[in-house]
Amino acid sequence: MALFLYELEPADGDAGSVEQLIKGLDAHLRTAGGELIETQVTEGAGRLFVIAEFDGCRAASISDVDEFSGLVAAGPDEVRLVGADLAELKKARPTAGYLVEWDIPEAIDMDTYLARKKANSPKYADVPEVSFLRTYVREDTDKCLCFYDAPDEAAVRHARDVVSTPVDRLHRLQG
């Protein structure tokens, strides 16, 4: 089984339109043999981050589907889940308050990234007001998405400073 990331920018950020988009995407992915694992929507519904699981290393494209023609879309990009168990994630379907995107420097390969993550993760204990939830790192190590629960953006930025990892983009997520 493989996980894939789709990044979408809907033409209409209306809550009802976004909900319909997610339902349509879920149906399309299921028809293609996939399973929608999670969808996170940024505040204001400007962007959607979608994780889907497929059997094998081939995910469904959405670029050629009429229903999604008004979207700016990236992906599917294969990702690896770090810091959480997929079976638990599927059961709980947890939400997060914040999403950090980090554009990983070219010099960092997957092994280096994972070693760095393992070494830095215990430092989150120094920031008890922030809960690190999970990360999806693209297999090409182009970037990663880190999910947090925190009281505010400043706390997320502080947590990232503690683990010596930059923030390229920070999004507050809808509940």
One Martini backbone bead per residue (centre of mass of N, CA, C, O) as a GRO file, in nm:
protein
  175
    1MET     BB    1   0.099   0.034   0.018
    2ALA     BB    2   0.016   0.378  -0.073
    3LEU     BB    3   0.081   0.721  -0.039
    4PHE     BB    4  -0.102   1.029  -0.132
    5LEU     BB    5  -0.071   1.362  -0.255
    6TYR     BB    6  -0.306   1.631  -0.263
    7GLU     BB    7  -0.323   1.961  -0.405
    8LEU     BB    8  -0.578   2.213  -0.354
    9GLU     BB    9  -0.751   2.485  -0.541
   10PRO     BB   10  -1.034   2.621  -0.513
   11ALA     BB   11  -1.253   2.832  -0.674
   12ASP     BB   12  -1.450   2.769  -0.423
   13GLY     BB   13  -1.468   2.848  -0.063
   14ASP     BB   14  -1.723   2.728  -0.005
   15ALA     BB   15  -1.830   2.499   0.214
   16GLY     BB   16  -2.020   2.339   0.024
   17SER     BB   17  -1.819   2.309  -0.211
   18VAL     BB   18  -1.599   2.162  -0.051
   19GLU     BB   19  -1.769   1.921   0.035
   20GLN     BB   20  -1.834   1.829  -0.254
   21LEU     BB   21  -1.542   1.790  -0.342
   22ILE     BB   22  -1.472   1.569  -0.137
   23LYS     BB   23  -1.689   1.368  -0.223
   24GLY     BB   24  -1.594   1.344  -0.518
   25LEU     BB   25  -1.308   1.253  -0.454
   26ASP     BB   26  -1.378   1.001  -0.296
   27ALA     BB   27  -1.528   0.859  -0.527
   28HIS     BB   28  -1.295   0.858  -0.730
   29LEU     BB   29  -1.088   0.702  -0.556
   30ARG     BB   30  -1.260   0.446  -0.517
   31THR     BB   31  -1.293   0.377  -0.819
   32ALA     BB   32  -0.959   0.361  -0.834
   33GLY     BB   33  -0.882   0.199  -0.548
   34GLY     BB   34  -0.909   0.400  -0.315
   35GLU     BB   35  -0.835   0.585  -0.002
   36LEU     BB   36  -0.944   0.815   0.212
   37ILE     BB   37  -0.772   0.947   0.484
   38GLU     BB   38  -0.730   1.274   0.442
   39THR     BB   39  -0.864   1.613   0.504
   40GLN     BB   40  -0.727   1.941   0.475
   41VAL     BB   41  -0.843   2.271   0.559
   42THR     BB   42  -0.803   2.583   0.516
   43GLU     BB   43  -0.848   2.876   0.610
   44GLY     BB   44  -1.088   2.976   0.372
   45ALA     BB   45  -1.047   2.741   0.155
   46GLY     BB   46  -0.774   2.766  -0.031
   47ARG     BB   47  -0.682   2.472   0.077
   48LEU     BB   48  -0.609   2.124   0.002
   49PHE     BB   49  -0.523   1.826   0.187
   50VAL     BB   50  -0.467   1.502   0.042
   51ILE     BB   51  -0.499   1.164   0.156
   52ALA     BB   52  -0.414   0.858  -0.015
   53GLU     BB   53  -0.480   0.511  -0.073
   54PHE     BB   54  -0.290   0.260  -0.251
   55ASP     BB   55  -0.248  -0.022  -0.437
   56GLY     BB   56   0.047   0.064  -0.481
   57CYS     BB   57   0.230   0.304  -0.712
   58ARG     BB   58  -0.069   0.400  -0.814
   59ALA     BB   59  -0.251   0.683  -0.880
   60ALA     BB   60  -0.502   0.893  -0.916
   61SER     BB   61  -0.611   1.109  -1.135
   62ILE     BB   62  -0.761   1.457  -1.168
   63SER     BB   63  -0.697   1.624  -1.436
   64ASP     BB   64  -0.920   1.442  -1.626
   65VAL     BB   65  -1.165   1.551  -1.448
   66ASP     BB   66  -1.435   1.742  -1.484
   67GLU     BB   67  -1.513   1.796  -1.181
   68PHE     BB   68  -1.190   1.924  -1.150
   69SER     BB   69  -1.132   2.164  -1.364
   70GLY     BB   70  -1.130   2.427  -1.147
   71LEU     BB   71  -0.855   2.330  -1.046
   72VAL     BB   72  -0.576   2.357  -0.856
   73ALA     BB   73  -0.330   2.096  -0.903
   74ALA     BB   74  -0.141   1.858  -0.707
   75GLY     BB   75  -0.066   1.560  -0.818
   76PRO     BB   76   0.037   1.277  -0.727
   77ASP     BB   77   0.232   1.223  -0.424
   78GLU     BB   78   0.444   1.038  -0.269
   79VAL     BB   79   0.416   0.930   0.077
   80ARG     BB   80   0.527   0.946   0.420
   81LEU     BB   81   0.457   0.835   0.733
   82VAL     BB   82   0.529   1.030   1.034
   83GLY     BB   83   0.450   0.980   1.380
   84ALA     BB   84   0.238   0.757   1.284
   85ASP     BB   85  -0.037   0.538   1.261
   86LEU     BB   86  -0.238   0.435   1.017
   87ALA     BB   87  -0.453   0.271   1.169
   88GLU     BB   88  -0.509   0.495   1.379
   89LEU     BB   89  -0.581   0.717   1.180
   90LYS     BB   90  -0.827   0.573   1.057
   91LYS     BB   91  -0.990   0.554   1.320
   92ALA     BB   92  -0.974   0.864   1.423
   93ARG     BB   93  -0.962   1.103   1.228
   94PRO     BB   94  -0.783   1.347   1.283
   95THR     BB   95  -0.735   1.668   1.372
   96ALA     BB   96  -0.598   1.991   1.305
   97GLY     BB   97  -0.477   2.324   1.348
   98TYR     BB   98  -0.191   2.281   1.196
   99LEU     BB   99   0.020   2.358   0.904
  100VAL     BB  100   0.342   2.262   0.787
  101GLU     BB  101   0.559   2.373   0.538
  102TRP     BB  102   0.854   2.205   0.400
  103ASP     BB  103   1.124   2.280   0.200
  104ILE     BB  104   1.344   2.059   0.120
  105PRO     BB  105   1.653   2.028   0.082
  106GLU     BB  106   1.845   1.867  -0.151
  107ALA     BB  107   2.061   1.747   0.064
  108ILE     BB  108   1.802   1.591   0.165
  109ASP     BB  109   1.732   1.280   0.231
  110MET     BB  110   1.550   1.037   0.367
  111ASP     BB  111   1.754   0.937   0.578
  112THR     BB  112   1.822   1.217   0.687
  113TYR     BB  113   1.540   1.299   0.767
  114LEU     BB  114   1.479   1.064   0.966
  115ALA     BB  115   1.717   1.121   1.156
  116ARG     BB  116   1.637   1.408   1.228
  117LYS     BB  117   1.356   1.345   1.339
  118LYS     BB  118   1.449   1.153   1.565
  119ALA     BB  119   1.636   1.359   1.712
  120ASN     BB  120   1.409   1.600   1.747
  121SER     BB  121   1.137   1.496   1.874
  122PRO     BB  122   1.204   1.514   2.190
  123LYS     BB  123   1.194   1.838   2.195
  124TYR     BB  124   0.881   1.875   2.220
  125ALA     BB  125   0.876   1.858   2.536
  126ASP     BB  126   0.958   2.177   2.555
  127VAL     BB  127   0.644   2.205   2.417
  128PRO     BB  128   0.350   2.141   2.572
  129GLU     BB  129   0.142   2.327   2.397
  130VAL     BB  130   0.245   2.126   2.174
  131SER     BB  131   0.120   1.894   1.924
  132PHE     BB  132   0.251   1.644   1.761
  133LEU     BB  133   0.110   1.431   1.507
  134ARG     BB  134   0.224   1.455   1.192
  135THR     BB  135   0.390   1.331   0.889
  136TYR     BB  136   0.443   1.416   0.542
  137VAL     BB  137   0.675   1.276   0.317
  138ARG     BB  138   0.813   1.300   0.036
  139GLU     BB  139   0.986   1.071  -0.151
  140ASP     BB  140   1.150   1.318  -0.297
  141THR     BB  141   1.204   1.540  -0.069
  142ASP     BB  142   1.065   1.822  -0.129
  143LYS     BB  143   0.848   1.778   0.112
  144CYS     BB  144   0.660   1.866   0.414
  145LEU     BB  145   0.390   1.772   0.642
  146CYS     BB  146   0.294   1.930   0.950
  147PHE     BB  147   0.105   1.840   1.236
  148TYR     BB  148  -0.088   2.048   1.474
  149ASP     BB  149  -0.145   2.131   1.812
  150ALA     BB  150  -0.237   2.471   1.905
  151PRO     BB  151  -0.304   2.790   2.021
  152ASP     BB  152  -0.090   2.908   1.798
  153GLU     BB  153   0.140   3.019   1.575
  154ALA     BB  154   0.367   3.085   1.775
  155ALA     BB  155   0.388   2.799   1.892
  156VAL     BB  156   0.469   2.659   1.632
  157ARG     BB  157   0.725   2.823   1.579
  158HIS     BB  158   0.863   2.743   1.840
  159ALA     BB  159   0.872   2.439   1.788
  160ARG     BB  160   1.045   2.463   1.532
  161ASP     BB  161   1.286   2.591   1.672
  162VAL     BB  162   1.347   2.359   1.871
  163VAL     BB  163   1.387   2.157   1.600
  164SER     BB  164   1.536   2.310   1.370
  165THR     BB  165   1.276   2.396   1.175
  166PRO     BB  166   1.136   2.528   0.923
  167VAL     BB  167   0.901   2.772   0.779
  168ASP     BB  168   0.735   2.820   0.478
  169ARG     BB  169   0.433   2.729   0.565
  170LEU     BB  170   0.135   2.849   0.742
  171HIS     BB  171  -0.165   2.677   0.856
  172ARG     BB  172  -0.482   2.716   0.928
  173LEU     BB  173  -0.736   2.498   1.029
  174GLN     BB  174  -1.015   2.349   0.992
  175GLY     BB  175  -1.242   2.162   1.195
   0.00000   0.00000   0.00000
